[in-house]
Every structure is written in C-alpha cells, then in structure tokens.
Amino acid sequence: MKTTKNLLAAVALSVGLLSATGANAVLTLSADGTVVNDTDLNINWLANANLAASNTFGVSGINANGTMNWNTAQSWIGAMNASNSGTGYLGFSDWRLANADPSCGFSYNCTGSEMGHLFYNELGGVAGQSILITHNTNLNLFQNVQSYYYWSGTEYAPGPTSAWTFTSHGGQDAPSKNNLLFAWAVRPGQIAAVTAPVPEPEIYAMLLAGLGLLGVARRRLTLR
C-alpha cells in the first residue's frame, strides 16, 4: 500500500509538471507570429520591436531607423488604431505605448512597469547589461529589439516636456520629449489563437513512466 501511495504521488508530480509547463507559460507567440502574449500582465507586445522603422502607417517624423520624438510616437499609435478603416492594426484599435512606473524614479531593477517586467521577469535581463547580450530564450520570440531607449506612454509629472523611457540596459529615465527614441506598442487582453508551448520531452517521459509503474503496482495488488 505504501508503494502504491508513493507511485501515486510520483504520477501527481508528473501531471503537475506537465500542467505547469504547458498551461502556465508566461510568454506565447501568436499563431501568425505578429504578437507575443504576456499571460502575467495580460498584455500583447508586438513581436516586431521596431515595427515603426517600416513606417507602415505613413506617419511623418519617423526616421528610417525607427526613432521618433514622443509626440510622433503618440501619432504613430493613433495611426495604428485608425488603420484598416478604423478596425486597427491586426484588427485591434486599442494599441498604446507600454506604461512606466514613476514610483521607481530614475533607477534599475524596476519591475513595476510593463517594459521592466518584460526585461527582468520574462527575458532574464540584468541591470546595466544590454538585453541583446544577457537574456534567456524568450528573446527569440521577438524581432528587431533595439539596444537603446524606448518611449513609454507615461508622461513625467514634474515636467510636462518630458516622458518616461526604458532602456535596453534595464534602466528607467525621463528625458525631453524631443529626443529621438524607439517605440514599441502593446495592447491589453489575449490573442484569439496563440501557440501553446510544447512540454519538454522529459516531462512526457516522466508522466508515462509514472503511469506505467502505477499499472504494474495495481496488477501486483490484484494478484495477491
């Protein structure tokens, strides 16, 4: 009986690991590869972190490399939401710039903002190091991540001519809105069809082994 209980516990652990691997993943890429869903914050990032460089929406003031001032970034977001006869880019009209966390001030290791959460919690970034150098495999879900500053949609309250930014080195700052920086759009909610992460083969092996051992144990108990 003790052996059977141990085997049941092992199977339960295997099932739990399988569930955790398949159902609780934090970042998932949409089936068409256009957005990455963050299930922690329930937001969707553009998979192309420098979509603006293509100037798909014909916004004036965007440089060839994708940089723009803060007001142009707001215009770019507005053009995204007004595209496709008002249905918005990819069929959504609620795109925006990621938010900042003013309570952190000018600092590193701030995970309260959406980009800080992405940098540290999801991509494995390290304060003071470029995310292009120090990261985990989640970075492979994105394209064209720039090693520079990104605008947030949060204005700097003490000075209306400034806005909060987040750097690819994990820092938060609030420079003049006239600076030419990158923009990365997000939107709330889930995407209709996201690719489910594939559980690791060893997890499947553990589950099958546990079920097999449980079957053997039950057969032995029946024969006694």
C-alpha positions as a LaTeX table, in Angstrom:
\begin{tabular}{lrrr}
\hline
Residue & $x$ (\AA) & $y$ (\AA) & $z$ (\AA) \\
\hline
Met1 & 0.00 & 0.00 & 0.00 \\
Lys2 & 2.85 & 2.38 & 0.82 \\
Thr3 & 4.44 & 1.65 & $-2.55$ \\
Thr4 & 1.19 & 2.44 & $-4.33$ \\
Lys5 & 0.87 & 5.75 & $-2.47$ \\
Asn6 & 4.40 & 6.68 & $-3.45$ \\
Leu7 & 3.70 & 5.88 & $-7.06$ \\
Leu8 & 0.50 & 7.91 & $-6.98$ \\
Ala9 & 2.48 & 10.83 & $-5.60$ \\
Ala10 & 5.02 & 10.47 & $-8.39$ \\
Val11 & 2.29 & 10.46 & $-11.02$ \\
Ala12 & 0.67 & 13.51 & $-9.44$ \\
Leu13 & 4.01 & 15.31 & $-9.55$ \\
Ser14 & 4.45 & 14.36 & $-13.21$ \\
Val15 & 0.99 & 15.64 & $-14.09$ \\
Gly16 & 1.67 & 18.82 & $-12.15$ \\
Leu17 & 4.92 & 19.41 & $-14.00$ \\
Leu18 & 3.22 & 18.78 & $-17.32$ \\
Ser19 & 0.47 & 21.24 & $-16.46$ \\
Ala20 & 2.94 & 23.86 & $-15.32$ \\
Thr21 & 4.96 & 23.50 & $-18.49$ \\
Gly22 & 2.00 & 23.57 & $-20.86$ \\
Ala23 & $-0.59$ & 25.78 & $-19.20$ \\
Asn24 & 1.28 & 28.37 & $-17.18$ \\
Ala25 & 3.83 & 29.63 & $-19.67$ \\
Val26 & 4.40 & 33.36 & $-19.38$ \\
Leu27 & 5.15 & 34.34 & $-22.98$ \\
Thr28 & 3.48 & 32.79 & $-26.02$ \\
Leu29 & 3.81 & 33.74 & $-29.67$ \\
Ser30 & 0.65 & 34.20 & $-31.72$ \\
Ala31 & 0.00 & 31.71 & $-34.49$ \\
Asp32 & 0.77 & 34.31 & $-37.15$ \\
Gly33 & 3.94 & 35.47 & $-35.36$ \\
Thr34 & 2.84 & 39.09 & $-35.03$ \\
Val35 & 2.41 & 39.43 & $-31.26$ \\
Val36 & 3.74 & 37.92 & $-28.05$ \\
Asn37 & 1.27 & 37.47 & $-25.23$ \\
Asp38 & 2.39 & 38.05 & $-21.64$ \\
Thr39 & $-0.01$ & 35.99 & $-19.54$ \\
Asp40 & 1.37 & 37.54 & $-16.33$ \\
Leu41 & 0.19 & 41.04 & $-17.22$ \\
Asn42 & $-2.46$ & 40.04 & $-19.76$ \\
Ile43 & $-0.97$ & 42.23 & $-22.49$ \\
Asn44 & 0.28 & 41.65 & $-26.02$ \\
Trp45 & 3.57 & 43.01 & $-27.32$ \\
Leu46 & 4.27 & 43.49 & $-30.99$ \\
Ala47 & 6.68 & 40.72 & $-31.91$ \\
Asn48 & 8.49 & 43.25 & $-34.09$ \\
Ala49 & 10.02 & 45.60 & $-31.53$ \\
Asn50 & 10.81 & 48.16 & $-34.23$ \\
Leu51 & 7.76 & 47.99 & $-36.49$ \\
Ala52 & 7.90 & 51.78 & $-36.78$ \\
Ala53 & 11.02 & 51.56 & $-38.96$ \\
Ser54 & 8.85 & 50.29 & $-41.81$ \\
Asn55 & 6.52 & 53.30 & $-41.33$ \\
Thr56 & 3.63 & 51.13 & $-42.42$ \\
Phe57 & 1.14 & 53.81 & $-41.42$ \\
Gly58 & 2.81 & 56.73 & $-43.16$ \\
Val59 & 3.41 & 58.87 & $-40.06$ \\
Ser60 & 5.53 & 61.98 & $-40.59$ \\
Gly61 & 8.56 & 62.39 & $-38.31$ \\
Ile62 & 9.67 & 58.76 & $-38.07$ \\
Asn63 & 13.30 & 58.28 & $-39.04$ \\
Ala64 & 14.50 & 55.45 & $-41.28$ \\
Asn65 & 15.89 & 53.58 & $-38.25$ \\
Gly66 & 12.52 & 53.81 & $-36.44$ \\
Thr67 & 13.36 & 56.55 & $-33.92$ \\
Met68 & 10.97 & 59.43 & $-33.26$ \\
Asn69 & 10.12 & 62.00 & $-30.61$ \\
Trp70 & 7.42 & 61.31 & $-28.02$ \\
Asn71 & 4.66 & 63.25 & $-29.77$ \\
Thr72 & 5.35 & 61.41 & $-33.02$ \\
Ala73 & 5.21 & 58.14 & $-31.10$ \\
Gln74 & 1.72 & 59.09 & $-29.96$ \\
Ser75 & 0.78 & 59.87 & $-33.56$ \\
Trp76 & 2.15 & 56.51 & $-34.63$ \\
Ile77 & $-0.04$ & 54.75 & $-32.06$ \\
Gly78 & $-3.03$ & 56.75 & $-33.27$ \\
Ala79 & $-2.33$ & 55.73 & $-36.86$ \\
Met80 & $-2.12$ & 52.08 & $-35.84$ \\
Asn81 & $-5.52$ & 52.29 & $-34.19$ \\
Ala82 & $-7.07$ & 54.12 & $-37.14$ \\
Ser83 & $-5.69$ & 51.76 & $-39.79$ \\
Asn84 & $-7.78$ & 49.23 & $-41.72$ \\
Ser85 & $-10.72$ & 51.63 & $-41.94$ \\
Gly86 & $-10.79$ & 52.08 & $-38.18$ \\
Thr87 & $-10.57$ & 48.42 & $-37.18$ \\
Gly88 & $-6.94$ & 48.94 & $-36.23$ \\
Tyr89 & $-3.70$ & 47.12 & $-36.85$ \\
Leu90 & $-4.21$ & 43.33 & $-36.79$ \\
Gly91 & $-7.88$ & 44.04 & $-36.14$ \\
Phe92 & $-7.38$ & 45.87 & $-32.82$ \\
Ser93 & $-7.77$ & 49.58 & $-32.12$ \\
Asp94 & $-6.52$ & 49.68 & $-28.54$ \\
Trp95 & $-2.76$ & 49.79 & $-29.13$ \\
Arg96 & $-0.69$ & 52.04 & $-26.86$ \\
Leu97 & 2.84 & 52.56 & $-25.62$ \\
Ala98 & 3.87 & 50.50 & $-22.59$ \\
Asn99 & 3.46 & 52.18 & $-19.22$ \\
Ala100 & 6.21 & 53.26 & $-16.83$ \\
Asp101 & 6.41 & 53.11 & $-13.03$ \\
Pro102 & 7.19 & 56.63 & $-11.78$ \\
Ser103 & 7.42 & 55.35 & $-8.19$ \\
Cys104 & 10.74 & 53.71 & $-9.12$ \\
Gly105 & 12.24 & 57.01 & $-10.17$ \\
Phe106 & 15.47 & 57.01 & $-12.17$ \\
Ser107 & 16.70 & 53.52 & $-11.44$ \\
Tyr108 & 17.40 & 49.96 & $-12.48$ \\
Asn109 & 15.60 & 46.79 & $-11.32$ \\
Cys110 & 12.15 & 48.37 & $-11.61$ \\
Thr111 & 9.73 & 45.58 & $-12.50$ \\
Gly112 & 6.55 & 47.55 & $-11.80$ \\
Ser113 & 6.42 & 48.91 & $-15.35$ \\
Glu114 & 5.36 & 46.76 & $-18.28$ \\
Met115 & 8.72 & 47.04 & $-20.01$ \\
Gly116 & 10.58 & 46.48 & $-16.75$ \\
His117 & 8.54 & 43.35 & $-16.15$ \\
Leu118 & 9.36 & 42.15 & $-19.65$ \\
Phe119 & 13.08 & 42.96 & $-19.33$ \\
Tyr120 & 13.74 & 41.40 & $-15.93$ \\
Asn121 & 11.00 & 38.82 & $-15.33$ \\
Glu122 & 10.38 & 37.46 & $-18.81$ \\
Leu123 & 13.59 & 37.99 & $-20.77$ \\
Gly124 & 16.08 & 37.42 & $-17.96$ \\
Gly125 & 17.74 & 40.80 & $-18.35$ \\
Val126 & 20.45 & 42.04 & $-15.98$ \\
Ala127 & 20.68 & 45.65 & $-14.81$ \\
Gly128 & 23.32 & 47.58 & $-16.74$ \\
Gln129 & 23.72 & 44.95 & $-19.46$ \\
Ser130 & 22.18 & 45.08 & $-22.91$ \\
Ile131 & 19.28 & 42.68 & $-23.32$ \\
Leu132 & 20.87 & 41.68 & $-26.63$ \\
Ile133 & 23.83 & 40.27 & $-24.70$ \\
Thr134 & 22.28 & 38.89 & $-21.49$ \\
His135 & 18.90 & 37.23 & $-21.90$ \\
Asn136 & 17.05 & 33.92 & $-21.92$ \\
Thr137 & 15.48 & 32.08 & $-24.86$ \\
Asn138 & 12.27 & 34.16 & $-24.66$ \\
Leu139 & 14.06 & 36.89 & $-26.57$ \\
Asn140 & 13.84 & 34.63 & $-29.62$ \\
Leu141 & 10.09 & 35.31 & $-29.72$ \\
Phe142 & 10.81 & 38.90 & $-30.78$ \\
Gln143 & 12.50 & 40.56 & $-33.74$ \\
Asn144 & 14.36 & 43.85 & $-34.07$ \\
Val145 & 14.78 & 44.60 & $-30.35$ \\
Gln146 & 16.91 & 47.73 & $-30.23$ \\
Ser147 & 19.83 & 48.33 & $-27.90$ \\
Tyr148 & 18.72 & 51.83 & $-26.93$ \\
Tyr149 & 15.87 & 53.78 & $-25.29$ \\
Tyr150 & 12.16 & 53.08 & $-25.78$ \\
Trp151 & 9.40 & 55.59 & $-25.08$ \\
Ser152 & 6.70 & 54.75 & $-22.57$ \\
Gly153 & 3.25 & 56.27 & $-22.72$ \\
Thr154 & 3.69 & 57.81 & $-19.25$ \\
Glu155 & 4.48 & 61.50 & $-19.04$ \\
Tyr156 & 6.89 & 62.83 & $-16.43$ \\
Ala157 & 4.57 & 64.59 & $-13.94$ \\
Pro158 & 7.09 & 67.12 & $-12.55$ \\
Gly159 & 7.87 & 68.35 & $-16.09$ \\
Pro160 & 5.30 & 68.13 & $-18.91$ \\
Thr161 & 8.03 & 68.46 & $-21.55$ \\
Ser162 & 9.49 & 65.08 & $-20.51$ \\
Ala163 & 8.26 & 61.47 & $-20.60$ \\
Trp164 & 9.43 & 58.23 & $-19.03$ \\
Thr165 & 11.57 & 55.84 & $-21.04$ \\
Phe166 & 13.05 & 52.39 & $-20.56$ \\
Thr167 & 16.46 & 51.38 & $-21.86$ \\
Ser168 & 17.63 & 48.09 & $-23.29$ \\
His169 & 20.06 & 48.00 & $-20.35$ \\
Gly170 & 17.21 & 47.84 & $-17.81$ \\
Gly171 & 17.10 & 51.45 & $-16.63$ \\
Gln172 & 14.23 & 53.93 & $-16.36$ \\
Asp173 & 14.71 & 57.60 & $-17.27$ \\
Ala174 & 12.66 & 60.68 & $-18.16$ \\
Pro175 & 14.33 & 62.74 & $-20.91$ \\
Ser176 & 12.86 & 65.53 & $-23.03$ \\
Lys177 & 10.02 & 64.52 & $-25.34$ \\
Asn178 & 12.09 & 65.93 & $-28.20$ \\
Asn179 & 14.61 & 63.08 & $-28.02$ \\
Leu180 & 14.60 & 60.62 & $-30.90$ \\
Leu181 & 13.94 & 57.20 & $-29.38$ \\
Phe182 & 12.25 & 53.93 & $-30.33$ \\
Ala183 & 8.60 & 52.99 & $-29.78$ \\
Trp184 & 7.13 & 49.55 & $-29.01$ \\
Ala185 & 3.35 & 49.07 & $-29.00$ \\
Val186 & 1.31 & 46.89 & $-26.66$ \\
Arg187 & $-2.38$ & 46.19 & $-26.23$ \\
Pro188 & $-4.43$ & 44.58 & $-23.43$ \\
Gly189 & $-6.04$ & 41.16 & $-23.38$ \\
Gln190 & $-5.47$ & 37.84 & $-25.04$ \\
Ile191 & $-4.99$ & 36.98 & $-28.69$ \\
Ala192 & $-7.60$ & 34.62 & $-30.13$ \\
Ala193 & $-5.13$ & 31.95 & $-31.20$ \\
Val194 & $-1.79$ & 31.66 & $-29.50$ \\
Thr195 & 0.56 & 28.76 & $-29.94$ \\
Ala196 & 0.63 & 26.54 & $-26.88$ \\
Pro197 & 4.14 & 25.87 & $-25.61$ \\
Val198 & 5.26 & 22.30 & $-26.20$ \\
Pro199 & 6.08 & 20.41 & $-22.98$ \\
Glu200 & 9.63 & 19.17 & $-22.68$ \\
Pro201 & 10.09 & 15.52 & $-23.79$ \\
Glu202 & 11.43 & 14.55 & $-20.39$ \\
Ile203 & 8.19 & 15.71 & $-18.78$ \\
Tyr204 & 6.21 & 13.40 & $-21.05$ \\
Ala205 & 8.65 & 10.57 & $-20.25$ \\
Met206 & 8.21 & 11.14 & $-16.52$ \\
Leu207 & 4.44 & 11.08 & $-16.82$ \\
Leu208 & 4.39 & 7.90 & $-18.92$ \\
Ala209 & 6.85 & 6.18 & $-16.61$ \\
Gly210 & 4.75 & 7.07 & $-13.58$ \\
Leu211 & 1.57 & 5.76 & $-15.21$ \\
Gly212 & 3.36 & 2.56 & $-16.22$ \\
Leu213 & 4.65 & 1.92 & $-12.70$ \\
Leu214 & 1.21 & 2.59 & $-11.28$ \\
Gly215 & $-0.26$ & $-0.01$ & $-13.63$ \\
Val216 & 2.33 & $-2.60$ & $-12.53$ \\
Ala217 & 1.62 & $-1.87$ & $-8.85$ \\
Arg218 & $-2.11$ & $-2.30$ & $-9.33$ \\
Arg219 & $-1.58$ & $-5.60$ & $-11.17$ \\
Arg220 & 0.54 & $-6.92$ & $-8.28$ \\
Leu221 & $-2.12$ & $-5.96$ & $-5.75$ \\
Thr222 & $-4.75$ & $-7.76$ & $-7.84$ \\
Leu223 & $-2.69$ & $-10.97$ & $-7.95$ \\
Arg224 & $-2.18$ & $-11.07$ & $-4.17$ \\
\hline
\end{tabular}
